[in-house]
């Protein structure tokens, strides 16, 4: 015969509080979004923008005051010298959208503070991918195993520089939270790539997941996929 356990209401309340207190709240690193004015209720109110001005191809000055306005502009109409800067704004806006979907996590398998050792173990494909061949070359390799000569340094809090003979990559932690609805904390990372001996540059946005503290880090989502 099954036994029925009756839990007093006060015990239920305490249990609920205990469970809630153990949750890891999602966190946005607002200092990584210059010119964004955040409110306490980010989910309901998108941040207002200031000091975001760009030039169009026909020399019109575009003063951007919101991500909604930025997303409604055809990037091909932006002047060449402002093109990448505008692209960075669009990526920041996408990051805010992504963060608004993140929830509190039950557990965290990432270091509380990222360091160069952790960055060296990330998948080599964390850098912006330039082609399908580039993606295939890096598949299954870590940043360090792909190029053991890569110099990794902490540029500023939560921003790391990866320097190779030909490339300069910046990885910036934008947010933490459960983006994948599996109960584990994920990392939202912006990756910027610059060619050292040419004029190429690229930016991407990625979500990193890790289901086990000793497991590998997986790229669960990226903004710019190589088809």
Backbone as a chain_set.jsonl record, in Angstrom:
{"seq": "XXXXXXXXXXXXXXXXXXXXXXXXXXXXXXXXXXXXXXXXXXXXXXXXXXXXXXXXXXXXXXXXXXXXXXXXXXXXXXXXXXXXXXXXXXXXXXXXXXXXXXXXXXXXXXXXXXXXXXXXXXXXXXXXXXXXXXXXXXXXXXXXXXXXXXXXXXXXXXXXXXXXXXXXXXXXXXXXXXXXXXXXXXXXXXXXXXXXXXXXXXXXXXXXXXXXXXXXXXXXXXXXXXX", "coords": {"N": [[0.846, -1.182, 0.0], [0.565, 2.227, -0.875], [2.181, 4.936, 0.746], [1.067, 7.981, 2.105], [2.396, 11.108, 2.352], [2.066, 13.933, 4.291], [2.832, 17.233, 3.951], [3.41, 20.024, 5.89], [2.059, 23.325, 5.217], [3.895, 25.465, 5.716], [6.327, 24.202, 5.481], [6.361, 23.557, 2.791], [6.532, 26.106, 1.727], [9.072, 26.906, 2.648], [10.654, 25.028, 1.323], [10.234, 25.748, -1.329], [11.388, 28.287, -1.319], [14.034, 27.61, -0.791], [14.711, 26.151, -3.091], [14.425, 28.138, -5.007], [16.403, 29.927, -4.186], [18.691, 28.583, -4.853], [18.941, 28.804, -7.539], [20.674, 30.03, -10.423], [20.919, 33.168, -11.407], [20.307, 34.761, -14.579], [22.706, 36.808, -16.245], [23.671, 39.92, -17.531], [26.377, 41.556, -19.001], [26.585, 44.679, -18.83], [28.452, 46.66, -19.342], [29.661, 45.986, -21.667], [28.206, 47.028, -23.672], [28.356, 49.799, -24.947], [26.757, 52.98, -25.007], [24.211, 52.013, -24.72], [21.243, 52.316, -22.933], [20.075, 50.827, -20.22], [17.125, 49.438, -18.686], [15.5, 48.369, -15.624], [13.725, 46.373, -16.222], [14.378, 44.578, -18.582], [13.281, 42.696, -20.308], [10.769, 43.654, -21.032], [11.252, 46.205, -21.943], [13.181, 47.488, -24.438], [16.586, 48.629, -24.627], [17.355, 52.151, -24.792], [19.247, 53.926, -27.241], [22.238, 55.834, -27.456], [24.609, 58.174, -28.827], [25.089, 56.811, -31.194], [25.751, 57.16, -34.269], [25.698, 57.149, -37.808], [26.814, 57.041, -41.24], [25.162, 57.181, -44.328], [25.28, 55.768, -47.683], [24.514, 57.791, -49.388], [25.362, 60.021, -48.079], [23.757, 60.757, -45.952], [23.115, 61.513, -42.561], [22.661, 59.158, -40.067], [20.959, 58.85, -37.176], [20.787, 56.712, -34.628], [18.437, 55.495, -32.401], [17.322, 53.289, -31.258], [17.276, 49.667, -31.111], [15.326, 48.555, -32.688], [14.983, 50.465, -34.675], [17.546, 50.337, -35.841], [17.564, 47.697, -36.801], [15.786, 47.938, -38.847], [17.069, 49.12, -40.914], [18.65, 48.9, -44.042], [21.63, 47.336, -44.295], [23.33, 47.418, -46.457], [23.134, 49.935, -47.399], [24.721, 51.499, -45.894], [27.548, 53.604, -45.478], [30.854, 52.679, -46.572], [32.982, 53.098, -44.703], [31.66, 53.094, -42.314], [30.436, 50.715, -42.198], [31.267, 48.242, -40.864], [31.215, 49.038, -38.214], [28.517, 49.571, -37.902], [27.565, 47.02, -38.293], [28.539, 45.783, -35.993], [26.897, 47.033, -34.138], [24.399, 45.915, -34.842], [24.889, 43.266, -34.132], [25.184, 43.546, -31.381], [22.581, 44.31, -30.746], [21.258, 41.956, -31.441], [22.334, 40.31, -29.513], [21.163, 41.363, -27.203], [18.513, 40.68, -27.711], [18.766, 37.886, -27.597], [19.559, 37.569, -24.937], [17.24, 38.325, -23.61], [15.724, 36.076, -23.742], [16.875, 34.273, -22.082], [16.964, 32.222, -19.134], [17.004, 31.668, -15.535], [19.503, 29.43, -14.273], [19.862, 25.989, -13.21], [22.251, 24.782, -12.622], [25.841, 25.199, -12.96], [28.475, 24.715, -15.168], [30.656, 26.066, -16.01], [33.667, 28.016, -15.469], [33.63, 30.419, -12.791], [35.054, 32.685, -13.188], [36.469, 33.55, -16.156], [39.51, 32.51, -17.751], [42.767, 32.613, -19.414], [43.601, 29.992, -19.79], [41.229, 28.54, -19.877], [40.103, 29.667, -22.2], [41.902, 28.741, -24.12], [41.157, 26.112, -24.408], [38.768, 26.104, -25.696], [36.533, 25.364, -28.486], [38.083, 25.487, -31.69], [36.541, 26.531, -33.659], [35.259, 28.656, -32.576], [36.084, 31.106, -33.379], [35.173, 33.66, -35.774], [33.879, 32.239, -38.708], [35.217, 31.953, -41.932], [34.818, 30.577, -44.256], [33.522, 27.483, -45.672], [35.593, 25.682, -45.883], [37.355, 26.681, -44.0], [35.895, 26.174, -41.676], [35.852, 23.355, -41.71], [38.575, 22.729, -41.424], [39.039, 23.467, -38.807], [37.382, 21.889, -37.355], [36.626, 19.844, -34.575], [38.891, 20.524, -33.186], [40.764, 22.316, -30.66], [41.251, 25.764, -29.637], [43.982, 26.043, -29.004], [45.123, 23.618, -29.89], [44.705, 23.768, -32.6], [46.327, 25.871, -33.435], [49.22, 26.017, -32.027], [50.848, 28.134, -31.507], [49.323, 30.286, -30.922], [48.811, 33.268, -29.224], [47.364, 34.067, -26.214], [45.729, 36.513, -24.449], [44.495, 38.46, -21.679], [42.622, 41.14, -22.392], [40.936, 43.083, -21.252], [38.524, 43.116, -18.571], [36.709, 40.192, -19.015], [37.214, 40.137, -21.747], [39.12, 38.665, -24.238], [42.154, 38.383, -26.082], [43.198, 36.827, -29.026], [46.007, 36.075, -30.662], [47.529, 35.407, -33.704], [49.824, 34.489, -36.35], [48.614, 35.538, -38.586], [46.092, 36.42, -37.858], [43.872, 38.327, -35.714], [41.937, 38.004, -32.994], [39.118, 38.736, -31.001], [37.507, 37.744, -28.113], [34.61, 38.16, -26.341], [32.855, 38.028, -23.353], [29.479, 38.335, -23.089], [27.117, 37.705, -21.752], [25.601, 35.561, -19.244], [23.581, 32.679, -18.679], [20.699, 30.487, -18.834], [20.303, 29.634, -21.904], [19.493, 27.587, -23.48], [17.533, 26.088, -22.378], [18.011, 23.776, -20.819], [18.58, 23.646, -18.215], [21.179, 24.137, -17.473], [23.809, 26.563, -17.094], [24.72, 28.752, -19.721], [27.041, 30.406, -21.967], [27.124, 33.572, -23.509], [28.8, 34.739, -26.191], [30.721, 37.183, -27.914], [32.503, 37.244, -30.918], [35.178, 38.667, -32.563], [36.935, 39.105, -35.572], [39.979, 40.026, -37.098], [42.01, 40.591, -39.882], [45.511, 40.511, -39.925], [47.308, 41.19, -41.89], [45.881, 42.278, -43.917], [42.752, 43.773, -45.012], [40.546, 42.533, -44.012], [37.699, 41.799, -41.928], [35.474, 40.529, -39.432], [32.526, 39.521, -37.61], [30.92, 37.633, -35.056], [28.346, 35.916, -33.182], [27.894, 33.81, -30.431], [26.609, 30.946, -28.63], [27.726, 29.157, -25.93], [27.776, 25.899, -24.573], [27.852, 23.54, -21.851], [27.592, 20.444, -20.559], [28.704, 19.026, -18.541], [31.043, 19.325, -15.884], [33.609, 18.447, -16.424], [33.451, 18.023, -19.046], [33.494, 18.615, -22.655], [33.368, 21.846, -24.201], [30.652, 23.001, -26.031], [29.543, 24.498, -29.084], [26.532, 25.747, -29.179], [24.872, 27.388, -30.596], [25.115, 29.751, -33.267], [25.344, 32.987, -34.726], [26.136, 33.493, -37.385], [26.107, 31.124, -39.568], [27.951, 28.726, -41.509], [26.927, 27.595, -44.468]], "CA": [[0.0, 0.0, 0.0], [1.352, 3.45, -0.957], [2.062, 5.816, 1.9], [0.818, 9.377, 1.778], [3.096, 12.012, 3.264], [1.464, 15.262, 4.322], [3.84, 18.237, 4.287], [2.776, 21.261, 6.348], [2.209, 24.437, 4.262], [5.103, 26.259, 5.957], [7.462, 23.433, 4.956], [6.312, 23.716, 1.34], [7.029, 27.457, 1.454], [10.519, 26.914, 2.862], [11.248, 24.226, 0.255], [10.193, 26.561, -2.545], [12.394, 29.348, -1.175], [15.348, 26.981, -0.886], [14.933, 25.824, -4.499], [14.589, 29.395, -5.727], [17.675, 30.532, -3.806], [19.779, 27.832, -5.473], [18.978, 29.109, -8.962], [21.719, 30.967, -10.847], [20.237, 34.161, -12.23], [20.951, 35.201, -15.818], [23.438, 38.052, -16.022], [24.142, 40.647, -18.707], [27.496, 42.445, -18.697], [26.134, 45.892, -19.508], [29.591, 47.491, -19.751], [30.063, 45.576, -23.018], [27.255, 47.629, -24.609], [28.452, 51.259, -24.844], [25.688, 53.723, -25.664], [22.922, 51.376, -24.438], [20.678, 52.706, -21.635], [19.258, 49.698, -19.793], [16.16, 49.596, -17.601], [15.483, 47.195, -14.747], [12.888, 45.344, -16.841], [14.893, 44.497, -19.95], [12.413, 41.868, -21.138], [9.636, 44.428, -21.531], [11.718, 47.462, -22.524], [14.478, 47.446, -25.093], [17.374, 49.799, -24.228], [17.497, 53.291, -25.694], [20.628, 54.075, -27.704], [22.763, 57.191, -27.608], [25.946, 58.233, -29.435], [25.194, 55.861, -32.305], [25.506, 57.882, -35.514], [26.328, 56.497, -38.954], [26.652, 57.743, -42.509], [24.668, 56.338, -45.415], [26.018, 55.924, -48.941], [24.17, 59.082, -49.989], [25.84, 61.063, -47.159], [22.756, 61.104, -44.933], [23.5, 61.132, -41.201], [21.65, 58.318, -39.428], [21.046, 58.862, -35.715], [20.061, 55.512, -34.195], [17.988, 55.626, -31.01], [16.817, 52.002, -30.758], [17.627, 48.492, -31.92], [14.257, 48.382, -33.676], [15.327, 51.349, -35.786], [18.745, 49.793, -36.49], [17.207, 46.474, -37.526], [14.979, 48.287, -40.012], [17.919, 49.774, -41.917], [19.38, 48.01, -44.952], [23.057, 47.57, -44.037], [24.027, 47.687, -47.718], [23.027, 51.374, -47.655], [25.645, 52.185, -44.993], [28.844, 53.942, -46.087], [31.873, 51.655, -46.337], [33.78, 53.345, -43.5], [30.815, 52.869, -41.136], [29.752, 49.427, -42.379], [31.561, 47.257, -39.819], [30.754, 49.601, -36.943], [27.067, 49.355, -37.878], [27.377, 45.579, -38.128], [28.752, 45.515, -34.569], [25.672, 47.46, -33.451], [23.367, 44.905, -35.093], [25.23, 42.089, -33.325], [24.847, 43.898, -30.0], [21.118, 44.251, -30.65], [20.89, 40.537, -31.447], [22.724, 39.782, -28.202], [20.116, 41.786, -26.266], [17.362, 39.811, -27.998], [19.073, 36.553, -27.072], [19.567, 37.622, -23.475], [15.865, 38.438, -23.117], [15.124, 34.731, -23.725], [17.602, 33.429, -21.123], [16.337, 32.045, -17.822], [17.922, 31.265, -14.471], [19.984, 28.054, -14.441], [19.921, 25.139, -12.017], [23.64, 24.394, -12.361], [26.833, 25.858, -13.795], [29.673, 23.915, -15.42], [31.709, 26.963, -16.482], [34.355, 28.738, -14.388], [32.997, 31.678, -12.404], [35.875, 33.726, -13.821], [37.168, 32.972, -17.303], [40.931, 32.846, -17.847], [43.38, 32.24, -20.69], [43.646, 28.532, -19.88], [39.899, 28.121, -20.33], [39.947, 30.106, -23.591], [42.733, 27.889, -24.984], [40.501, 24.816, -24.579], [37.513, 26.27, -26.433], [36.603, 24.88, -29.869], [38.736, 26.415, -32.625], [35.485, 27.138, -34.476], [34.663, 29.807, -31.889], [36.428, 32.302, -34.149], [34.294, 33.821, -36.927], [34.249, 31.341, -39.808], [35.312, 32.696, -43.179], [34.379, 29.718, -45.358], [33.27, 26.096, -45.274], [36.915, 25.057, -45.735], [37.863, 27.154, -42.711], [35.159, 25.433, -40.643], [36.278, 21.95, -41.734], [39.946, 22.659, -40.898], [39.025, 23.677, -37.357], [36.446, 20.949, -36.736], [37.157, 18.882, -33.618], [40.134, 21.004, -32.584], [40.648, 23.428, -29.722], [41.992, 26.962, -30.044], [45.423, 25.816, -28.855], [45.595, 22.501, -30.716], [44.654, 24.201, -33.997], [47.546, 26.655, -33.65], [49.877, 26.038, -30.714], [51.552, 29.407, -31.339], [48.362, 31.344, -30.608], [49.035, 33.993, -27.966], [46.077, 34.426, -25.616], [45.909, 37.464, -23.352], [43.306, 39.142, -21.17], [42.713, 42.546, -22.785], [40.229, 43.769, -20.174], [37.644, 42.149, -17.925], [35.82, 39.394, -19.873], [37.596, 40.216, -23.159], [40.398, 37.992, -24.478], [42.734, 38.575, -27.41], [43.883, 35.669, -29.595], [46.894, 36.607, -31.692], [48.295, 34.443, -34.489], [50.672, 35.134, -37.348], [47.795, 36.209, -39.595], [44.795, 36.86, -37.352], [43.683, 38.937, -34.401], [40.555, 37.682, -32.623], [38.705, 39.165, -29.663], [36.359, 37.023, -27.569], [34.049, 38.946, -25.24], [31.705, 37.45, -22.655], [28.405, 39.326, -23.023], [26.063, 37.33, -20.798], [25.465, 34.189, -18.76], [22.198, 32.306, -18.406], [20.26, 29.265, -19.512], [19.768, 29.995, -23.214], [19.1, 26.374, -24.204], [16.435, 25.452, -21.625], [18.366, 22.446, -20.32], [18.866, 23.773, -16.789], [22.587, 24.485, -17.252], [24.196, 27.903, -17.519], [25.438, 28.887, -20.988], [27.752, 31.671, -22.143], [26.9, 34.297, -24.761], [30.127, 35.271, -26.544], [30.928, 37.878, -29.184], [33.824, 36.967, -31.494], [35.564, 39.59, -33.635], [38.143, 38.674, -36.284], [40.632, 41.034, -37.932], [43.207, 40.113, -40.58], [46.659, 41.348, -39.551], [48.059, 41.613, -43.069], [44.924, 42.681, -44.95], [41.698, 44.634, -44.481], [39.383, 41.729, -43.665], [37.188, 41.786, -40.558], [34.215, 39.784, -39.346], [32.041, 39.405, -36.235], [29.922, 36.584, -34.867], [27.759, 35.795, -31.85], [27.784, 32.375, -30.169], [26.201, 30.443, -27.318], [28.518, 27.995, -25.539], [27.124, 25.036, -23.588], [28.689, 22.495, -21.249], [26.679, 19.636, -19.754], [29.461, 18.369, -17.472], [32.177, 20.171, -15.498], [34.826, 17.93, -17.056], [33.142, 17.754, -20.444], [33.927, 19.594, -23.651], [32.483, 22.984, -24.455], [30.028, 22.888, -27.347], [28.891, 25.68, -29.645], [25.133, 25.346, -29.332], [24.224, 28.282, -31.578], [25.911, 30.883, -33.726], [24.577, 33.9, -35.57], [26.532, 33.359, -38.79], [26.462, 29.75, -39.913], [28.502, 28.469, -42.84], [26.1, 26.544, -45.096]], "C": [[0.888, 1.241, 0.0], [1.113, 4.31, 0.273], [1.909, 7.261, 1.429], [1.502, 10.25, 2.814], [2.472, 13.397, 3.154], [2.515, 16.254, 4.796], [3.128, 19.51, 4.702], [3.031, 22.395, 5.363], [3.486, 25.236, 4.457], [6.343, 25.557, 5.426], [7.534, 23.555, 3.442], [6.892, 25.075, 0.954], [8.551, 27.524, 1.577], [11.244, 26.149, 1.77], [11.308, 25.028, -1.036], [11.239, 27.658, -2.495], [13.797, 28.795, -1.351], [15.694, 26.683, -2.33], [15.218, 27.086, -5.296], [15.956, 30.016, -5.448], [18.863, 29.842, -4.461], [19.897, 28.1, -6.972], [20.069, 30.14, -9.248], [21.084, 31.948, -11.831], [21.035, 34.486, -13.494], [21.591, 36.568, -15.581], [23.929, 38.63, -17.338], [25.263, 41.59, -18.282], [27.296, 43.757, -19.466], [27.283, 46.767, -19.991], [30.088, 47.136, -21.151], [29.161, 46.185, -24.091], [27.293, 49.156, -24.482], [27.338, 51.952, -25.626], [24.319, 53.114, -25.483], [22.463, 51.793, -23.04], [19.685, 51.631, -21.203], [18.288, 50.097, -18.685], [16.17, 48.327, -16.769], [14.685, 46.054, -15.353], [13.248, 45.225, -18.312], [13.97, 43.707, -20.863], [11.281, 42.652, -21.765], [10.078, 45.685, -22.273], [13.103, 47.29, -23.135], [15.261, 48.713, -24.741], [17.348, 50.909, -25.275], [18.975, 53.429, -26.05], [21.003, 55.548, -27.789], [24.179, 57.102, -28.175], [26.157, 57.16, -30.498], [24.774, 56.585, -33.584], [26.324, 57.258, -36.641], [26.03, 57.301, -40.21], [26.157, 56.76, -43.56], [25.493, 56.595, -46.676], [25.727, 57.256, -49.615], [24.442, 60.246, -49.041], [24.796, 61.533, -46.15], [23.241, 60.634, -43.561], [22.352, 60.364, -40.553], [21.897, 58.306, -37.928], [20.163, 57.731, -35.199], [19.716, 55.627, -32.712], [17.439, 54.33, -30.429], [17.279, 50.872, -31.66], [16.573, 48.249, -32.995], [14.538, 49.237, -34.901], [16.518, 50.793, -36.56], [18.41, 48.573, -37.336], [16.391, 46.755, -38.78], [15.772, 48.947, -41.125], [18.66, 48.727, -42.743], [20.878, 48.302, -44.816], [23.839, 47.862, -45.319], [23.98, 49.172, -48.083], [23.974, 52.188, -46.774], [26.98, 52.428, -45.699], [29.908, 52.936, -45.672], [32.612, 51.853, -45.015], [32.98, 53.168, -42.205], [30.188, 51.476, -41.127], [29.999, 48.467, -41.215], [31.094, 47.748, -38.451], [29.244, 49.414, -36.799], [26.751, 47.868, -37.68], [27.566, 45.174, -36.665], [27.527, 45.923, -33.751], [24.571, 46.421, -33.627], [23.62, 43.64, -34.276], [24.908, 42.348, -31.854], [23.339, 43.825, -29.78], [20.632, 42.804, -30.629], [21.225, 39.899, -30.106], [21.685, 40.142, -27.14], [18.867, 40.94, -26.461], [17.572, 38.422, -27.404], [18.994, 36.547, -25.545], [18.147, 37.669, -22.911], [15.164, 37.081, -23.061], [15.783, 33.817, -22.693], [16.851, 33.362, -19.794], [17.404, 31.693, -16.791], [18.285, 29.793, -14.657], [19.971, 27.306, -13.113], [21.358, 24.817, -11.625], [24.567, 25.099, -13.342], [28.068, 24.983, -13.932], [30.825, 24.748, -15.972], [32.41, 27.618, -15.297], [33.615, 30.037, -14.061], [33.743, 32.859, -13.008], [36.665, 33.079, -14.947], [38.629, 33.41, -17.301], [41.497, 32.325, -19.166], [43.454, 30.73, -20.877], [42.315, 27.989, -20.39], [39.713, 28.467, -21.802], [40.716, 29.19, -24.537], [42.076, 26.549, -25.282], [39.192, 24.903, -25.361], [37.65, 25.719, -27.851], [37.236, 25.929, -30.783], [37.711, 27.141, -33.487], [34.782, 28.289, -33.762], [35.002, 31.105, -32.615], [35.453, 32.437, -35.315], [34.784, 32.994, -38.111], [34.175, 32.085, -41.133], [34.815, 31.904, -44.376], [34.104, 28.321, -44.823], [34.598, 25.364, -45.059], [37.536, 25.441, -44.396], [37.204, 26.383, -41.571], [35.63, 23.986, -40.559], [37.68, 21.779, -41.154], [39.97, 22.712, -39.373], [38.155, 22.671, -36.606], [37.152, 19.976, -35.795], [38.441, 19.309, -32.933], [39.843, 22.13, -31.598], [41.43, 24.621, -30.264], [43.488, 26.688, -30.051], [45.923, 24.674, -29.735], [45.577, 22.86, -32.201], [45.899, 25.005, -34.355], [48.215, 26.845, -32.295], [50.622, 27.347, -30.449], [50.615, 30.577, -31.022], [48.671, 31.965, -29.247], [47.687, 34.473, -27.434], [46.327, 35.337, -24.421], [44.562, 38.043, -22.936], [43.462, 40.624, -21.48], [42.103, 43.455, -21.724], [39.247, 42.755, -19.601], [36.68, 41.523, -18.93], [36.078, 39.55, -21.372], [38.999, 39.649, -23.336], [40.846, 38.217, -25.921], [43.486, 37.322, -27.819], [44.706, 36.173, -30.781], [47.655, 35.479, -32.371], [49.128, 35.224, -35.507], [49.842, 35.977, -38.314], [46.539, 36.865, -39.038], [44.873, 37.518, -35.98], [42.208, 38.747, -34.055], [40.29, 38.159, -31.2], [37.447, 38.399, -29.263], [35.874, 37.768, -26.334], [32.832, 38.246, -24.655], [30.653, 38.539, -22.476], [27.373, 39.0, -21.948], [26.207, 35.873, -20.385], [23.988, 33.927, -18.499], [21.867, 31.01, -19.108], [19.558, 29.659, -20.804], [19.153, 28.793, -23.929], [18.013, 25.571, -23.495], [16.742, 24.024, -21.187], [18.727, 22.482, -18.835], [20.29, 24.183, -16.471], [22.888, 25.891, -17.778], [25.004, 27.844, -18.813], [26.134, 30.246, -21.019], [27.404, 32.274, -23.498], [28.178, 35.076, -25.068], [30.073, 36.025, -27.87], [32.351, 37.608, -29.648], [34.076, 37.932, -32.651], [36.878, 39.12, -34.251], [38.658, 39.816, -37.15], [41.86, 40.403, -38.575], [44.362, 41.06, -40.264], [47.376, 41.915, -40.769], [47.153, 42.016, -44.227], [43.849, 43.535, -44.28], [40.458, 43.848, -44.062], [38.994, 41.838, -42.199], [35.812, 41.129, -40.553], [33.807, 39.716, -37.878], [30.966, 38.326, -36.174], [29.456, 36.593, -33.419], [27.496, 34.318, -31.611], [27.256, 32.101, -28.772], [26.988, 29.168, -27.047], [27.799, 27.231, -24.441], [28.111, 24.004, -23.068], [27.821, 21.716, -20.27], [27.361, 18.948, -18.588], [30.682, 19.221, -17.154], [33.479, 19.737, -16.157], [34.62, 17.666, -18.545], [33.647, 18.847, -21.371], [32.897, 20.712, -23.773], [31.959, 22.866, -25.881], [29.485, 24.244, -27.784], [27.464, 25.277, -29.975], [24.419, 26.157, -30.409], [25.223, 29.333, -32.008], [25.08, 31.701, -34.699], [24.858, 33.674, -37.045], [27.009, 31.945, -39.08], [27.073, 29.689, -41.309], [27.71, 27.316, -43.445], [26.921, 25.703, -46.07]], "O": [[1.847, 1.321, 0.768], [-0.006, 4.403, 0.777], [2.551, 7.69, 0.47], [1.224, 10.146, 4.009], [2.364, 13.96, 2.065], [3.032, 16.136, 5.907], [2.315, 20.032, 3.938], [4.089, 22.442, 4.736], [4.107, 25.649, 3.478], [7.291, 26.202, 4.977], [8.619, 23.644, 2.869], [7.643, 25.19, -0.014], [9.232, 28.113, 0.737], [12.32, 26.556, 1.331], [12.308, 24.993, -1.752], [11.903, 27.938, -3.494], [14.649, 29.425, -1.979], [16.82, 26.923, -2.766], [16.113, 27.12, -6.139], [16.593, 30.563, -6.349], [19.926, 30.445, -4.61], [20.86, 27.663, -7.603], [20.35, 31.009, -8.423], [20.755, 31.58, -12.959], [22.266, 34.487, -13.486], [21.077, 37.38, -14.812], [24.523, 37.929, -18.157], [25.116, 42.336, -17.314], [27.77, 43.917, -20.591], [27.119, 47.533, -20.94], [30.848, 47.895, -21.753], [29.325, 45.9, -25.277], [26.349, 49.747, -23.959], [27.017, 51.567, -26.75], [23.344, 53.631, -26.029], [23.208, 51.641, -22.071], [18.587, 51.535, -21.752], [18.578, 50.966, -17.863], [16.773, 47.327, -17.157], [14.934, 44.89, -15.039], [12.521, 45.705, -19.182], [13.875, 44.0, -22.055], [10.868, 42.366, -22.889], [9.355, 46.177, -23.14], [14.07, 46.986, -22.438], [14.658, 49.773, -24.573], [17.323, 50.649, -26.478], [19.847, 53.088, -25.251], [20.185, 56.394, -28.149], [24.859, 56.087, -28.023], [27.269, 56.663, -30.679], [23.594, 56.618, -33.934], [27.483, 56.888, -36.456], [25.119, 58.128, -40.238], [26.667, 55.645, -43.671], [26.3, 57.524, -46.725], [26.574, 57.796, -50.327], [23.845, 61.316, -49.167], [24.947, 62.602, -45.557], [23.716, 59.508, -43.412], [21.221, 60.847, -40.494], [22.923, 57.809, -37.464], [18.939, 57.785, -35.32], [20.595, 55.832, -31.875], [17.122, 54.269, -29.241], [17.629, 51.086, -32.821], [16.896, 47.788, -34.09], [14.355, 48.789, -36.033], [16.508, 50.777, -37.79], [18.908, 48.427, -38.452], [16.312, 45.913, -39.675], [15.215, 49.294, -42.166], [19.226, 47.781, -42.196], [21.338, 49.385, -45.179], [24.898, 48.489, -45.268], [24.704, 49.617, -48.974], [24.032, 53.413, -46.885], [27.476, 51.566, -46.425], [29.874, 52.404, -44.563], [32.845, 50.889, -44.286], [33.561, 53.101, -41.121], [29.5, 51.099, -40.178], [29.049, 47.935, -40.641], [30.631, 46.959, -37.627], [28.749, 49.133, -35.707], [25.797, 47.509, -36.991], [26.838, 44.322, -36.155], [27.161, 45.245, -32.791], [23.882, 46.081, -32.666], [22.68, 43.015, -33.786], [24.412, 41.459, -31.162], [22.879, 43.336, -28.749], [19.709, 42.464, -29.889], [20.484, 39.045, -29.619], [21.365, 39.324, -26.278], [18.233, 40.529, -25.49], [16.671, 37.856, -26.786], [18.431, 35.631, -24.945], [17.885, 37.111, -21.846], [14.128, 36.946, -22.409], [15.306, 32.707, -22.455], [16.192, 34.319, -19.386], [18.561, 31.451, -17.136], [17.473, 29.004, -15.139], [20.058, 27.905, -12.041], [21.656, 24.604, -10.45], [24.144, 25.54, -14.41], [28.645, 24.555, -12.932], [31.857, 24.199, -16.359], [31.813, 27.761, -14.23], [33.045, 30.674, -14.946], [33.152, 33.898, -13.303], [37.447, 32.159, -14.71], [38.952, 34.529, -16.904], [40.793, 31.676, -19.939], [43.377, 30.241, -22.004], [42.281, 27.09, -21.23], [39.216, 27.644, -22.571], [40.243, 28.892, -25.634], [42.391, 25.912, -26.287], [38.577, 23.878, -25.655], [38.762, 25.618, -28.368], [36.952, 27.12, -30.658], [37.976, 28.234, -33.988], [33.813, 28.839, -34.284], [34.284, 32.096, -32.48], [34.95, 31.426, -35.805], [35.96, 33.045, -38.471], [33.189, 32.765, -41.42], [34.434, 32.481, -45.394], [34.411, 28.011, -43.671], [34.714, 24.528, -44.163], [38.168, 24.615, -43.739], [37.871, 25.987, -40.615], [35.792, 23.448, -39.464], [37.947, 20.793, -40.467], [40.811, 22.083, -38.731], [38.184, 22.608, -35.377], [38.151, 19.36, -36.164], [39.023, 18.534, -32.175], [38.817, 22.806, -31.686], [42.179, 24.496, -31.233], [44.185, 27.058, -30.995], [47.029, 24.748, -30.271], [46.357, 22.308, -32.978], [46.461, 24.846, -35.439], [47.83, 27.716, -31.514], [50.987, 27.638, -29.31], [51.059, 31.715, -30.874], [48.777, 31.26, -28.243], [46.96, 35.194, -28.118], [47.05, 34.973, -23.494], [43.621, 38.108, -23.727], [44.323, 41.294, -20.91], [42.689, 44.471, -21.35], [39.155, 41.637, -20.109], [35.931, 42.225, -19.609], [35.25, 39.138, -22.185], [39.945, 40.083, -22.68], [40.036, 38.238, -26.848], [44.31, 36.809, -27.063], [44.155, 36.639, -31.778], [48.337, 34.692, -31.716], [49.132, 36.455, -35.516], [50.307, 37.006, -38.803], [45.978, 37.763, -39.665], [45.802, 37.294, -35.205], [41.333, 39.268, -34.746], [41.129, 38.006, -30.312], [36.449, 38.406, -29.984], [36.636, 37.982, -25.391], [31.891, 37.911, -25.376], [30.894, 39.541, -21.802], [26.821, 39.898, -21.313], [26.838, 35.068, -21.07], [23.238, 34.837, -18.145], [22.667, 30.495, -19.889], [18.37, 29.978, -20.803], [18.382, 28.959, -24.874], [17.62, 24.501, -23.959], [15.86, 23.166, -21.179], [19.13, 21.468, -18.265], [20.592, 24.538, -15.332], [22.306, 26.344, -18.764], [25.87, 26.984, -18.973], [25.851, 31.121, -20.2], [27.39, 31.576, -24.512], [28.585, 35.954, -24.308], [29.457, 35.564, -28.831], [33.297, 37.726, -28.868], [33.291, 38.006, -33.596], [37.819, 38.777, -33.535], [37.892, 40.486, -37.842], [42.658, 39.757, -37.897], [44.202, 42.279, -40.331], [47.979, 42.986, -40.7], [47.592, 42.087, -45.375], [44.004, 43.967, -43.138], [39.419, 44.447, -43.784], [39.857, 41.955, -41.328], [35.084, 41.171, -41.545], [34.655, 39.841, -36.995], [30.205, 38.133, -37.122], [30.085, 37.194, -32.549], [26.943, 33.638, -32.475], [27.426, 32.903, -27.854], [26.932, 28.215, -27.825], [27.275, 27.823, -23.498], [29.073, 23.642, -23.744], [27.367, 22.264, -19.265], [26.697, 18.353, -17.74], [31.295, 19.782, -18.062], [34.353, 20.564, -16.418], [35.509, 17.147, -19.219], [34.162, 19.872, -20.924], [31.714, 20.531, -23.483], [32.727, 22.658, -26.821], [29.026, 25.037, -26.961], [27.222, 24.55, -30.938], [23.485, 25.675, -31.05], [26.072, 29.758, -31.225], [24.222, 31.17, -35.404], [23.939, 33.662, -37.864], [28.174, 31.614, -38.862], [26.75, 30.499, -42.177], [27.815, 26.181, -42.979], [26.392, 24.778, -46.687]]}, "num_chains": 1, "name": "protein.A"}
